Amino acid sequence: MEKPDHTCLDQYLAAFEESLASRNYKPDTLTNYRYLLRRFGRLLDAEGIAPSALTPDLAVELGRRLPTTPKSQIKVPNLARLFVTHLIEIGVATRPPLTPAQAERRELLDSFETYLLRQRGLSPRSVYHVLRFADRFLDHRFGDRMLDLPALNAQDVVAFMEHLLARKRPFRDKTPATHLRSFFQYLFAQDHTTTNLSLCVPRARKPWGARLPRYLSPDEVEAVVASVRTNPRRGARDYAMLLLMARLGLRAPEVIAVQLCDIDWRAGVLLVRGKGQQHDRLPIPPDVGEAITRYLQVERTSTTTRTLFVTHRAPNRPFKDSQVINAILKEAFAATGVKPPTPYVGSHVLRHSLATNMVRAGASLEEIGDLLRHRSRATTMIYAKLDTDGLRSIAQPWPTSEVAR
């Protein structure tokens, strides 16, 4: 006899939990998932919806109907989407077909991605951001309708840029304009548009070298980096990540890109996967090596990826972007009371601090350029402006009225 609380999803829960357990989900998390999914199953029974009829969008819509406590960390709509993905993988549900408009946009963006990778030689991370702005422009201009690329004009470009600037927190740099120019240049080169709309993208005024690098003092750097070690769940990981930036000047994307095989423990050298697909080797300071070792021994549990730094929550996968480091730094500033040098807390503050403090300690610009792996000496020259002692030695006295006569 069937149990009165049996739901239409019960027969699939064991396989779902087994797939999550293999990806390092903890038993307590799986217990909570089972409880919520059984509630979700009862909702499906009440609505008369079979598991085979579920789609990701429908699952999210139904998941929003289930009430949760304010302190619950599990988002039921996200869990419902994850479960439907599992049903699709095992053949119970089917992925909904793309509409003609969605298929047309997918084909255009796929060909644009191939162009960016093969002809422009951009990194996957840069390609992701360019595609994201291209997709947002198409969504803003056409919505869910079929594309009419020859009808695009300068007013459409300006209207989208104004839409971006109307955000609660507008973009603070020129990346949107740069990415959009790449997209419009591609459309014109492929004869999708009759004019080169990249010329219509407003330019973001950001004079090179007009602003001094923002930095922290050595004591402030040590206080910020040390404060993250107290986190009981991810302190070892966060400390190792920030220490790589504070000691070696790594950029945030370079930190999250480090692989286990990039560390030569015998030689004490780290392979850095830098900008422009350039690889460089840097010596690992003792404290950085000890921090990475402690993280590997105490916190890292992933067995499915060779990326060094992974999320502390299952499935312990690599970070999708480097924003996690900005969040870590923001928490560290709040915990220590150190005032950030800019309202926007960016990960480059540790890189700038390292270079600035090296200049003031007497390091040459060649040494700084080698450590930061600058491809142009002009990039390193911005730190010469912060060498106050050196600048003071060449400063001329202010002309007086007697000298003027």
PyMOL commands that set and color helices and strands:
alter all, ss='L'
color gray80, all
select helices_A, chain A and resi 10-21+27-47+51-53+56-63+76-89+100-118+124-142+149-151+154-165+175-189+197-200+218-230+235-248+252-256+260-262+275-277+286-298+323-336+348-360+365-372+377-386+388-394+401-404
alter helices_A, ss='H'
color red, helices_A
select strands_A, chain A and resi 263-264+269-273+279-283
alter strands_A, ss='S'
color yellow, strands_A
deselect
rebuild
show_as cartoon
